[in-house]
Amino acid sequence: MRELRSAVLYSVLLFGALVLLDWGFERLTAVRAGWWAALAVLLLIILTPPRVSAAQGGLDARGLMTHRRVRTDRLATVRISEGVSRRVILTDTSGGRLMLDPHVLIANPLLWHQLDQGARRSLEQGTLRCGMPVLERLGRRIDGELCRKILRASGME
């Protein structure tokens, strides 16, 4: 939710700054304001994080313009992308591909549970070829974060 508020705030600030700048130089017209609004909307689309939800046997990620689904009970690979922002990359046997920020799984233990249970079913069925060590490391991290939250909430930190 915080990321969505930030995306809206940055888009509004960009629009406001561009309109004020144009107005200050006495060049503001309706057409130019329309272009600045379109640019602000484009920034909003780019910055809006996808909403991730658990469905029966899968995970869905819906953005403003996109919808991606991966079947967790038919996972083929699980990888972590290295780079500026780390992402968990899930692919299933039917070609579905989903990229998730690990913080989404940390913040939503039920999503993590859905992914973990599906990955175990995939491993039992033999479809998950690589990625179980990645999921185990991620699971330890999520469990540690959850324990810290519980200790913090109970005042035992």
N, C-alpha and C positions, 0 to 999 in steps of 0.2 A: 504494500500500500504506500509505503514511504517513497519507493521508486516512482510510482505513478504520480504522486504529488510533485515530486521533483521534476518529472518530465513536463507536467503541465506548467509549473512555475517557470522553467527555463524557456518554454515556448512563449508564454505570455511576456516574459522579460525581453526576449528577442524581438517580438512584435512591437512592444512598447518602445524599445530603444531605437529600432529602425524608423518607426513613425515619428518619434520625437526628433530624431536626427534630420529626417526629410523636412519636417515642419520647420525646424530651426534654419535650414538652408532655403526655405520657402520654395520647395520643389514638390511638396506633397500633393498628389492628385488621387482620385479614386482608384485609378488603374494601379498606381504605385502601391497604394495601401492594400489593394487586392493581392499584388505580388508578395508583399511582406506577410500578409496573412497566409498565403499558400506556403511560403517558406517556413513560417512558424508551425503550420500543420504538418509539414514534412518532418521537421525536427521532432514534433510530438510522436509521429509514427515511428521514427527511428529509436527514440528513447524509451518508449513505452515497453515495459517488460511483459513477457507473455504470462498469462494466468495458467498455472499448472494445476490439473485436477486428476484424481484417480477415478478410473472407470473399471468396470468388470474386466479384469485381466489385462489392463493397460493403463498408460499415462497419456493424457492429452495436454497439449500446450496451445493456447489460443492467444494470438496477438491481435492488434487492430486489423491487420490485413492477412494474417496467416493462421493456419490450423495444422498442427502436426500431431500424429498419434503413433505410439509404439506399443506393441503387445509385449507385456512383461513376461507372460508365460511362454513366449516364443522368441526370447532374446537370442541373438547370434553372437554379438560382441558388445563389450562394455569397455570404453577407454576414457582416459582423462586427457584432455588437450592441455598442452603446456603453452604458456604464453602470457600475455598481459593479464587476461582474465581466464581463469581455469574453468573448464566446462566438462561435465560428464556427458559423453557421447554414447547414446544407446542405439543399436540397430537390431531389428528383428528379422525373422526369416522371410517375411513378405516384402521386405525393402523399406519398411518404416524406419525413419531416423529422427532422433530427438536429441537436442542439446540442452542441457540443464546447468544452471549455476548450482554448485554444491550447497550454497547457502539456502537455496529453496528447500532442499531435502533436510538440512539441519533445522530450519525453522518449522518444518511440517513433518513431524515424525510419522504421521499416517501415510504420507506419500512415500517415505522411506520404507515403511513396512510393506506397502504394496509392491514396491520395486524389489525388495529383498525376497519376499515370498515368490514373486514371479520368477526371479533369477534362480531360486532353488528348484522350482518346477522345470525351468529350462535346462538346468544342469542335469536333473534326473532324466529328462527326455533326451538328452544328448545334443540339444540345439545350441547351447551356450559353449562356444569353442574357446573363447578367450575373454578374460575380464573378471573372473571370480576373485583373484587377489586384489584387484582394484576395488571391488565391492566390499571385500573384507576390511581393507584399510579405511574406506569411507564409512563403513559401519562402526568401526572403533572410534573414529572422529565424531560421528553423530552421537554415539553413546556417551562419549566424554562431555560433549557440549550439553547434552540433556542432563547429565548428572550435575554439571556445574550450575545449570539453571535451577535445578531442584534445590541444591545446597544454598544458592543465593536467595531463593524465595523463602527458604525456611530459616535463614539467618545463620547458617552453620558454615559459611564460607571462610 
